[in-house]
Amino acid sequence: MTMKSLFDVSGKIAVVSGGSSGIGAMMAQGLLENGAKVYITARKVDRLNAKAEELSQFGECIAIPGDMSSVEGIEALVAAIGEHESHVDILINNAGANWFAPLEGFPEKGWDKVMDINIKSIFFATQKFLPLLKAAGSAEAPARVINIASINGIRNSGMPTYAYSASKSGVIHLTEHLGADLAPSHINVNAIAPGLFPSDMTKELVESEGMTKAAISRIPRGRMGAPGDIAGTAIFLSSPASAWITGQTIVLDGGMIATA
């Protein structure tokens, strides 16, 4: 390997859950534009297929519908990809959910939905994809698992998103645990903790000029995250440049929690 190929992901096979919108689609596009073959998955079939068609202008993007909230759904996704691929180089566990409710009335169904998608799915997706990941990894070029956490798993968001905060904190610690356990199998496990990015979860905030201005005022870099920010970080964690990094969480927030 030469220094020129440190960030090379060409020819890699990647799977991105929650890849039909938001930062999942941003990461998928970044990998595609840099030569990877990308499978995106999500539950809403029409939206997923439309996004795959849109992303196909950048490379080979394949849509496979999947429900990451259940083990059965994850197993079905792995089986579908296994019909086409003998290995997977990069697994990005991005599918996520949120629920807003006051403490006194926070419902069990909201707690369970968020936990199932945000943390349970990461554990079982990693577990079920292990054979394909192990087939890809080597001592020189480990396979990669990238989990999407959040800065709200590090500090209090100030919002009634109790399950979200708890689940994202769990993602960070699970990443550390899996990073150590899977290193001997030549699989690196790391996480990204994004701050404010435009997405379905932040739609209400982003579409409000006042709320957006207030949020950006708390970010030292003076703006919200852009597609290149999340895509670049995902490419780094997928490339030879990060071959000796595992069990870590990269905070990607423009300096927001550094001022908290």
Residue pairs with C-beta under 8 A, 6 or more apart in sequence:
1 140
1 240
5 240
6 239
6 240
6 241
7 34
7 235
7 236
7 239
7 240
7 241
8 34
8 35
8 239
8 240
9 31
9 34
9 35
9 36
9 90
9 235
9 238
9 239
10 34
10 35
10 36
11 35
11 36
11 37
12 31
12 35
12 36
12 37
12 89
12 90
12 238
13 36
13 37
13 39
13 85
13 87
13 88
13 89
13 90
13 136
14 28
14 31
14 36
14 37
14 38
14 39
14 88
14 89
14 90
14 91
14 92
14 238
15 38
15 39
15 40
15 41
15 77
15 81
15 88
15 90
15 91
15 92
15 129
16 24
16 27
16 28
16 31
16 38
16 39
16 40
16 41
16 92
16 94
17 24
17 41
17 42
17 66
17 68
17 92
17 93
17 94
17 95
17 121
17 125
18 24
18 41
18 42
18 68
18 94
18 95
18 96
19 25
19 27
19 28
19 38
19 39
19 40
19 41
19 42
19 48
19 51
19 92
19 94
20 40
20 42
20 44
20 47
20 48
20 50
20 51
20 52
20 63
21 42
21 47
21 51
21 199
21 200
22 197
22 198
22 199
22 200
22 201
23 94
23 148
23 194
23 197
23 199
23 225
23 230
24 40
24 42
24 92
24 94
24 95
25 40
25 51
25 55
26 197
26 227
26 230
26 231
27 92
27 94
27 230
27 231
27 234
28 38
28 40
28 55
28 61
29 55
29 58
29 227
29 231
30 227
30 228
30 230
30 231
30 232
30 234
30 235
31 38
31 59
31 90
31 231
31 234
31 235
31 238
32 38
32 55
32 58
32 59
32 60
32 61
33 58
33 59
34 235
35 59
36 59
36 89
36 90
36 238
37 59
37 60
37 62
38 55
38 59
38 60
38 61
38 62
39 61
39 62
39 63
39 64
39 81
40 48
40 51
40 52
40 55
40 61
40 62
40 63
40 64
41 48
41 63
41 64
41 65
41 66
41 68
41 77
41 95
42 48
42 51
42 65
42 66
42 95
43 65
43 66
43 67
43 68
45 65
48 63
48 65
49 63
51 63
52 61
52 62
52 63
55 61
62 84
64 77
64 80
64 81
66 73
66 74
66 76
66 77
66 80
67 73
67 76
68 74
68 77
68 95
68 117
68 121
68 125
69 113
69 116
69 117
69 120
69 121
70 116
71 124
71 128
74 121
74 124
74 125
74 128
75 128
77 125
78 128
78 129
78 132
81 88
81 132
82 132
85 132
86 132
86 135
87 132
87 133
87 135
87 136
87 143
88 129
88 132
88 133
88 135
88 136
88 143
89 136
89 143
89 144
89 238
90 143
90 144
90 145
90 146
90 238
91 125
91 126
91 129
91 133
91 143
91 144
91 145
91 146
92 145
92 146
92 148
92 234
93 121
93 122
93 125
93 126
93 145
93 146
93 147
93 148
94 148
95 117
95 121
96 117
96 118
96 148
96 201
97 113
97 114
97 117
97 118
97 164
98 114
98 161
98 164
98 201
99 106
99 107
99 110
99 111
99 113
99 114
99 161
99 163
99 164
100 159
100 160
100 161
101 107
101 110
101 160
102 160
103 160
103 162
106 160
106 162
106 163
110 163
111 162
111 163
113 163
114 163
114 164
114 167
115 163
115 166
115 167
118 163
118 164
118 167
118 168
118 170
118 171
119 167
119 170
119 171
119 174
122 147
122 171
122 174
123 174
126 133
126 145
126 178
126 182
126 189
129 145
130 185
130 187
133 143
133 145
133 185
133 187
134 143
134 185
134 186
134 187
136 143
137 143
137 185
137 186
137 187
138 186
139 186
140 243
141 186
141 240
141 243
142 183
142 186
142 187
142 188
142 243
142 246
143 186
143 187
143 188
144 187
144 188
144 189
144 190
144 237
144 238
144 242
145 178
145 182
145 187
145 188
145 189
145 190
146 190
146 191
146 192
146 234
146 237
146 238
147 171
147 174
147 175
147 189
147 190
147 191
147 192
148 171
148 191
148 192
148 194
149 168
149 171
149 172
149 175
149 191
149 192
149 193
149 194
149 249
150 164
150 168
150 171
150 193
150 194
151 193
151 194
151 195
151 251
151 253
151 256
151 257
152 161
152 164
152 165
152 168
153 165
153 167
153 168
153 169
153 170
153 171
153 172
153 193
154 169
154 172
154 193
154 251
154 257
155 257
155 260
156 165
157 164
157 165
168 193
171 191
172 191
172 193
172 249
175 189
175 190
175 191
175 247
175 248
175 249
176 247
176 248
176 249
177 247
178 189
178 247
179 188
179 189
179 190
179 246
179 247
179 248
180 246
180 247
182 188
182 189
182 246
183 246
183 247
188 237
188 242
188 243
188 245
188 246
189 246
189 247
190 237
190 242
190 245
190 246
190 247
190 248
190 249
190 250
191 248
191 249
191 250
192 230
192 233
192 234
192 237
192 249
192 250
192 252
193 249
193 250
193 251
193 252
193 253
194 225
194 230
194 252
194 253
195 219
195 224
195 225
195 251
195 252
195 253
195 254
195 256
195 257
196 202
196 205
196 215
196 216
196 219
196 224
196 225
196 253
196 254
196 256
197 224
197 225
197 229
197 230
198 206
198 224
198 225
204 211
205 211
205 212
205 215
206 212
206 224
212 224
215 224
216 222
216 223
216 224
218 256
218 259
219 253
219 254
219 255
219 256
220 254
220 255
220 256
220 258
220 259
221 254
221 255
222 254
223 254
224 254
225 252
225 253
225 254
229 252
230 252
233 250
233 252
236 242
237 245
237 250
251 257
